[in-house]
Amino acid sequence: MSNSTQQAFFLGRALATAVGEQLEKAVTEGLSAFGRFDAEQRESLRQFTETVFERAQAQADATASDPSSEASPGGTTEDLQATIDTLRAEIAQVRVAVQQYRSSLDA
């Protein structure tokens, strides 16, 4: 074999080895970053879940100690009906105001 052929062979072999090492490094770093991201997201989700449960427990405790501070699920039907009637009246007022506004634009 000639010297230039031998040099080309070893140059190609060295190039392939170097490219393989760079690719291995890039894949390893990518998987490492993905692993860190996954761990951070899991921790964030765990903390979020914990916070939600703590708030729910605090609200349940507050409701248990002072039932008048929160709307109780067993509220009276009259209170609920009064709230519904108030909301209906407010909706009717808004509708009238919108109709008057539209009429003033047409005139």
Sine and cosine of phi, psi and omega as CSV:
sin_phi,cos_phi,sin_psi,cos_psi,sin_omega,cos_omega
0.00,0.00,0.57,-0.82,-0.01,-1.00
-0.99,0.15,0.31,-0.95,-0.04,-1.00
-0.89,0.45,-0.66,0.75,-0.02,-1.00
-0.93,0.36,-0.56,0.83,0.05,-1.00
-0.93,0.37,-0.66,0.75,0.01,-1.00
-0.91,0.43,-0.67,0.75,0.03,-1.00
-0.90,0.44,-0.67,0.74,0.02,-1.00
-0.89,0.46,-0.66,0.75,0.02,-1.00
-0.88,0.48,-0.77,0.64,-0.04,-1.00
-0.93,0.37,-0.55,0.84,0.06,-1.00
-0.91,0.41,-0.70,0.71,0.04,-1.00
-0.89,0.46,-0.66,0.75,0.01,-1.00
-0.91,0.42,-0.69,0.73,0.02,-1.00
-0.91,0.42,-0.64,0.77,0.03,-1.00
-0.89,0.45,-0.72,0.69,0.01,-1.00
-0.88,0.48,-0.65,0.76,0.03,-1.00
-0.90,0.43,-0.70,0.71,-0.01,-1.00
-0.91,0.42,-0.67,0.74,0.03,-1.00
-0.90,0.43,-0.66,0.75,0.04,-1.00
-0.88,0.48,-0.67,0.74,0.02,-1.00
-0.91,0.42,-0.68,0.73,0.01,-1.00
-0.90,0.44,-0.66,0.75,0.03,-1.00
-0.90,0.43,-0.68,0.73,0.04,-1.00
-0.87,0.48,-0.68,0.73,0.02,-1.00
-0.89,0.45,-0.70,0.71,-0.02,-1.00
-0.90,0.44,-0.69,0.73,0.00,-1.00
-0.91,0.42,-0.68,0.73,0.01,-1.00
-0.88,0.47,-0.70,0.71,0.01,-1.00
-0.91,0.41,-0.63,0.77,0.03,-1.00
-0.89,0.45,-0.72,0.70,0.02,-1.00
-0.91,0.40,-0.58,0.81,0.04,-1.00
-0.90,0.43,-0.70,0.71,0.02,-1.00
-0.89,0.45,-0.66,0.75,0.03,-1.00
-0.89,0.45,-0.65,0.76,0.04,-1.00
-0.89,0.46,-0.69,0.73,0.04,-1.00
-0.89,0.45,-0.71,0.70,0.01,-1.00
-0.86,0.52,-0.72,0.69,0.00,-1.00
-0.88,0.48,-0.70,0.72,0.01,-1.00
-0.90,0.44,-0.66,0.75,0.02,-1.00
-0.90,0.43,-0.66,0.75,0.01,-1.00
-0.92,0.40,-0.65,0.76,0.04,-1.00
-0.90,0.44,-0.66,0.75,0.02,-1.00
-0.91,0.41,-0.67,0.75,0.03,-1.00
-0.88,0.47,-0.69,0.72,0.02,-1.00
-0.90,0.43,-0.64,0.77,0.03,-1.00
-0.89,0.46,-0.69,0.72,0.01,-1.00
-0.91,0.40,-0.65,0.76,0.02,-1.00
-0.88,0.47,-0.72,0.69,0.01,-1.00
-0.88,0.48,-0.67,0.74,0.02,-1.00
-0.88,0.47,-0.69,0.73,0.02,-1.00
-0.89,0.46,-0.69,0.73,0.00,-1.00
-0.89,0.46,-0.71,0.71,0.01,-1.00
-0.90,0.44,-0.62,0.78,0.03,-1.00
-0.90,0.44,-0.69,0.73,0.02,-1.00
-0.90,0.43,-0.67,0.75,0.02,-1.00
-0.89,0.46,-0.67,0.74,0.01,-1.00
-0.91,0.41,-0.66,0.75,0.01,-1.00
-0.89,0.45,-0.66,0.75,0.02,-1.00
-0.92,0.38,-0.63,0.78,0.03,-1.00
-0.91,0.42,-0.65,0.76,0.03,-1.00
-0.91,0.42,-0.67,0.75,0.00,-1.00
-0.90,0.43,-0.64,0.77,0.00,-1.00
-0.93,0.37,-0.62,0.79,0.00,-1.00
-0.92,0.39,-0.60,0.80,-0.04,-1.00
-0.99,0.14,-0.48,0.88,-0.01,-1.00
-0.63,-0.77,1.00,0.10,-0.09,-1.00
-0.89,0.46,-0.36,0.93,-0.01,-1.00
-0.98,0.20,-0.23,0.97,-0.05,-1.00
-0.98,0.20,-0.39,0.92,0.00,-1.00
-0.83,-0.56,0.42,-0.91,0.08,-1.00
-0.94,0.34,0.86,-0.50,-0.03,-1.00
-1.00,0.08,0.57,-0.82,-0.02,-1.00
-0.89,0.45,-0.44,0.90,0.00,-1.00
-1.00,-0.08,0.56,0.83,-0.01,-1.00
-0.89,0.45,0.32,-0.95,-0.05,-1.00
-0.96,0.28,0.46,-0.89,0.00,-1.00
-0.93,0.37,-0.54,0.84,0.00,-1.00
-0.91,0.42,-0.67,0.75,0.03,-1.00
-0.89,0.46,-0.69,0.72,0.01,-1.00
-0.90,0.44,-0.69,0.72,0.00,-1.00
-0.91,0.41,-0.61,0.79,0.02,-1.00
-0.90,0.43,-0.65,0.76,0.04,-1.00
-0.90,0.44,-0.69,0.72,0.02,-1.00
-0.89,0.46,-0.68,0.73,0.01,-1.00
-0.89,0.45,-0.65,0.76,0.03,-1.00
-0.89,0.45,-0.70,0.72,0.02,-1.00
-0.89,0.45,-0.66,0.75,0.04,-1.00
-0.88,0.47,-0.66,0.75,0.01,-1.00
-0.90,0.44,-0.66,0.75,0.02,-1.00
-0.91,0.42,-0.63,0.77,0.04,-1.00
-0.89,0.45,-0.67,0.74,0.02,-1.00
-0.89,0.46,-0.65,0.76,0.02,-1.00
-0.90,0.44,-0.66,0.75,0.02,-1.00
-0.91,0.42,-0.65,0.76,0.03,-1.00
-0.87,0.48,-0.68,0.73,0.02,-1.00
-0.89,0.45,-0.68,0.73,0.00,-1.00
-0.90,0.44,-0.65,0.76,0.02,-1.00
-0.91,0.41,-0.67,0.74,0.02,-1.00
-0.90,0.44,-0.65,0.76,0.04,-1.00
-0.91,0.42,-0.64,0.77,0.01,-1.00
-0.90,0.43,-0.70,0.71,0.02,-1.00
-0.89,0.46,-0.63,0.78,0.01,-1.00
-0.91,0.41,-0.61,0.79,0.00,-1.00
-0.94,0.35,-0.46,0.89,0.05,-1.00
-0.96,0.28,-0.58,0.81,0.00,-1.00
-0.95,0.30,-0.50,0.87,-0.08,-1.00
-0.97,0.24,0.00,0.00,0.00,0.00
